[in-house]
Amino acid sequence: MVDLRSDTVTRPDTGMLTAMMRAEVGDDVLGDDPTVKQLEAVAAQLTGKEAALFTPSGTMANQIAIRGWTQPGDELLMYDGGHPYNYEAGAAATISGVQVRPLPAARGLLDPEVVWAHVRPPNDHFAPATLLMVENTSNRGGGSVYPLDTLAALYEGARTRGLAVHLDGARVFNAAAALGVPLKQITAHCDSVCFCLSKGLGAPVGSVLAGSAAWIARARRIRKMLGGGMRQSGYLAAAGLYALEHNPPRLVDDHRRARRLYEGLVEMGFSATEPETNMVYVTVPRAAEAEAALAARGVACIAVGPELIRLVTHLDVDDAGISSALAGFALLRPART
Ligand SMILES: *Cc1c(COP(=O)(O)O)cnc(C)c1O
């Protein structure tokens, strides 16, 4: 069985479980869990921000960011395939009362000129745009990576127009691995950033939100409001610390395996998106049926459109898993013309 549904399916290994069992914990709502504090300090340091906040999920981290940067009636600009617009249950409208302005973006990477064309001048008729969200890597964009100069242009342009920039960095460690740069070089181009510990980094639960000390203090209150204050969460933070210490260097293995998967699929005649990181989107007729047929052969994946399947490599997929996946797809192989 090879599970390519998502990089969220990883299970903690023995080293991570041991770190969790050994964690020193307290009550984080009362402010005395040393392991959570350590995770937040490490995350702040890695992102080059003043402070950080441990959250139960990336969805909560994004929603805290939206609430933390906007007022009800504001406009939030983002890619139209972006996570908060598509996969966060309409939370931005409910929790923050903002309207989302979804923007087209090739491979999920916003073009600064397209963004500025949608920022309207101050006027009683218009909802003021106060927040720009940037997703890196871009999930629906195919795991694509923003060039650093595009991030710099987006941040600079947003600042001059009075918008804050939140980086939805659920997979920003994959972006750093693909570019071969320290995380800080990416996270320098935003006011706040969140990343998932529970994806390619392999922790069972959790995300971290980082920003200025004053803004994170505000974010901490919003987390509490949303029910995200946790007690002996040091057990989970210990998994996150273990993940940050051990797993970023191996993300390049996931990228290499995604590429092998892509090359194998193309060789068989499938049309697929060339991976920049750990995702391959492959076109198949009747994707839902194909998903079921692949599952019956021990290859788990997700049909994300009528003719589109997403495959994601991660910590628990080895070279043999890629071979199994390719063997499964071989039986669905399109007729050569
Ligand atoms: C997974 C993901 C999130 C957060 O997801 P959770 O499952 O709530 O942790 C946010 N943004 C993107 C782009 C994601 O892929």
Ligand as a Chemical Component Dictionary entry (heavy atoms), coordinates in Angstrom:
data_LIG
# 
_chem_comp.id                   LIG 
_chem_comp.type                 NON-POLYMER 
_chem_comp.pdbx_formal_charge   0 
_chem_comp.three_letter_code    LIG 
# 
loop_
_chem_comp_atom.comp_id 
_chem_comp_atom.atom_id 
_chem_comp_atom.alt_atom_id 
_chem_comp_atom.type_symbol 
_chem_comp_atom.charge 
_chem_comp_atom.model_Cartn_x 
_chem_comp_atom.model_Cartn_y 
_chem_comp_atom.model_Cartn_z 
_chem_comp_atom.pdbx_ordinal 
LIG C1 C1 C 0 -2.805 22.069 4.348 1  
LIG C2 C2 C 0 -2.833 23.493 4.051 2  
LIG C3 C3 C 0 -3.213 24.435 5.009 3  
LIG C4 C4 C 0 -3.658 24.097 6.405 4  
LIG O1 O1 O 0 -4.277 22.906 6.554 5  
LIG P1 P1 P 0 -4.620 22.198 7.941 6  
LIG O2 O2 O 0 -5.042 20.865 7.473 7  
LIG O3 O3 O 0 -5.696 22.988 8.570 8  
LIG O4 O4 O 0 -3.387 22.160 8.786 9  
LIG C5 C5 C 0 -3.151 25.762 4.659 10 
LIG N1 N1 N 0 -2.738 26.136 3.457 11 
LIG C6 C6 C 0 -2.352 25.263 2.512 12 
LIG C7 C7 C 0 -1.854 25.760 1.199 13 
LIG C8 C8 C 0 -2.396 23.905 2.772 14 
LIG O5 O5 O 0 -2.022 23.046 1.825 15 
# 
loop_
_chem_comp_bond.comp_id 
_chem_comp_bond.atom_id_1 
_chem_comp_bond.atom_id_2 
_chem_comp_bond.value_order 
_chem_comp_bond.pdbx_ordinal 
LIG C1 C2 SING 1  
LIG C2 C3 SING 2  
LIG C2 C8 DOUB 3  
LIG C3 C4 SING 4  
LIG C3 C5 DOUB 5  
LIG C4 O1 SING 6  
LIG O1 P1 SING 7  
LIG P1 O2 DOUB 8  
LIG P1 O3 SING 9  
LIG P1 O4 SING 10 
LIG C5 N1 SING 11 
LIG N1 C6 DOUB 12 
LIG C6 C7 SING 13 
LIG C6 C8 SING 14 
LIG C8 O5 SING 15 
# 
